[in-house]
Amino acid sequence: MSNAIETVESPSRGVAITMIWTGILGWVASFALVLERIHVAADPNATLSCDINPFISCKSVMLTSQAKLFGFPNPIIGLAAFFAPVVIGVAILAGARFAAWFWRVFTVGISLGFLFVLWLFTQSTFVIHVLCPYCMVAWAAMVPLFWRVFLWAAAEGIISVPVKSVGFFVRSADNAWIYTLVTEFLVVLTIILSFWSLWPILFR
C-alpha cells in the first residue's frame, strides 16, 4: 500500500501575488484596528484617527458586541488569518508545493473568512449602521483573496464541484477579477444606498 501524499500543482504566480498583497493589506488594517482598540482601552474618551463623523467611526463599531464575536476583538483574528496567505504566497513563488489536503483546508479557511467578512459587513451596514474605515479596508482585501483562491481550487478539483461545471470554473479562474469587481461594486452600492441620507454630513 502506498503512503505517498497526493500533491497538486501550485497556483499560478498571479494567484500567489494576489495572496501576498491582499494578505498584507488585510494584516495592516487589522494591526491598525488593534492599535486603535488599545488606544480606546487606555482612554475610553479618546477620539481615534478613523473617527470621521457619527456614521464613519472605528470606535463606534469596536465597542459593539459584534466586534468581539468570540469574546476578544475581531482584529486579533485578522492578524493571524491575513498572515497565512502572505507566507503561502511567498512559498509558492519560491517553488513550494503542498499536499491536496493542505489546499482543501486553506480553501475552507479562506471561504469561512469571506463569510465572516460578509457577516461583519451586514452587521455594520444594517444593524450598527456605522462604517469602520479600517474594517472596510480588510473587507476589500478579503474579496479578491477569496475569489482567486476559491475559483482556482474549484478549477483544479481541490474542492468537489459537479463535473459539468468544471469548464465554467476553469474559465472563471482565469477571470477572477470580474467576480472581484462585481462583488466590490455591490458592496459599495449597498453602502451608498444604505447611508444615502447621511452622506451630506461629509460635506458640511
N, C-alpha and C positions, 0 to 999 in steps of 0.2 A: 504494500500500500504506500502510495507516495505521500510524503508530508510537505511537499512543496507548497509554498504560499502563492496564491494567484496574484500576480501583479498586472497593472494596466499601464498603458501609455500615459505619460503625464499630460496635463493640459497644455495648450499652446503657450507661447511666450506672451501673447496678448492677454490670456486669462491670468497668467502669473503676475503680469504688471498691474492688471486690474485689482488682484488680491492685495498687492503691495500698497498702491496709492489709496484705495478705499479703506484698507486697514489702518493706515497712518492717519488719514483724515478722521475716521471714527474714533481712533485712540486719542488724538489731540482734543477732540470735542469732549470725550469722556473725562480726560485729565483736567480740562478747564472746568468742567462741572464739579469734579471732586474738589478742586481748589476753592471754588465758589461755595460749595457746601461747607467746607471747613471754615471759610470766612463767616458764614451765617452762624455756625455753631459757636464761634468765638464772640460774635456780636450779632444777636438776633435783630437788631435795628439797622444793620448795615445795608447800604444801597450797593448792589452789585453792578459790575460793568455791563451786564446784559439786561439790566432793568431799564428799559426804554420808556415804557408807559404802562398803564394798568393792564393792557392785554398783550404786551410783549415783555415778558419778565421771567427770568430763570427762577428767582426767589419764590414767586407766587406758585410756580409749579413744583419746585423741590420740597415745599412744605406740605404737600398733599400726601395722602396715603398711597396714591398711585406711584409716587416717586420712590417708594421703598416697598415694592410689591412682596419681596421675600424677607422683609424685616431689616434690610440695610439699603443704603442708597443705590438706586439702579446704575449710576455711572461706574460703580465698582465692577459690575458685571461687564460693562463696556471695556474697561481697562484690560480685563483678561480676554474677553471674546475677540476684540479687534486686533489683539496682538498675534493671535493664531494665524490668520491669513497672511500677515506680513512675513512671518517665519516660513510658512509653507510656500509662499510665492518666491521668496529668495532661494529656498531649497530647490524649487523647480528650475529656476534659472541656472542653478549650479549643476543641474543634471540629475537630481534625485528622482527616484521612482518609489511609489508607495503601493502597498497591497490594496486590493479591491475593497476589503473591509474597511480600511482606513478612509477611503474616499466616500464610502457609504455613510460612515459615522460623521465625516466632515460635512457632507451634503445635508444630512439630517440636522446637524448643528446650525448650519447657515440658514436652513429653512425655518427652524424654530426661532432663530434670531430675527428673521424677517417678519414672522408672525408676531413676535413680541413688539417689534417696531410699529407694526400696523395697529396693534392694540394701544400702544402709547400715543400714536397719532390720533386715534379716535377719541381717546380719553381727554387729550389736550384740547382737541378741536371742539368736541361736542359736549363733554362733561365739565371739565375745568374751565374751558373757554378762555384759555390763556396760552400764548405761544412762548416757548422757551427757545431762544436763538441757538444756543449750543446743542440743544436736543435736536433741532431741525437739521443741523449740520450732520449729526450722527445718523439721522434718518436718511438724509440724502446719500450718505456713504453706503448705507446698507442696501439700497435698491440695486445699483449696478453690481455689487458683490453677489447678491442673491441670484440675479438673472444670469450672470456669467457662469457661476458655479452650477446652478440647477440645470440650465439648458445643456451645458456640457455633459453633466452626469447622465442626463436622460438620453442624450445622443449617443453616448458611449456604452450605454447599458449598465452603468453603475447602479442606477435605480431602475426598477422594473416599470416599463410602460407598455401599453398594448402594441403588439407587433406592427399593426397598420399605422401607428403614429410615429414610428421610428424616423421615417423620412421627414416628417414635419419637424421633429426635434433637431435633426441634423441641420436642416435649413435654418431653423430658429437659432441654433447655437452660433451660426455664422453672422447672425443679425441681432445679437442680444441687445445692442444699443437701442434698437427700436422699442423693445419692451421696456427698457430703462426710461427712455424719453416719454413714452405713453404713461407709465406709472408716475413719474415725476410731474408730468403735466396734470394728471388727475388730482394729485396731492395738492399742487399749487392752486388749481381751480377750486377745489373743495375749501381750502383755507380762505381764498379770496371771497367766495360766496358766503361762507360761514361767518366771517368777520366784516361783511360788507358795510354795515352801519358804523363800524368803529374806525375804518381807515382814515377818515378826515382828521382824526386826532393827531395823526403823524405830521400833518402839515400846518398845525396850529402853532 
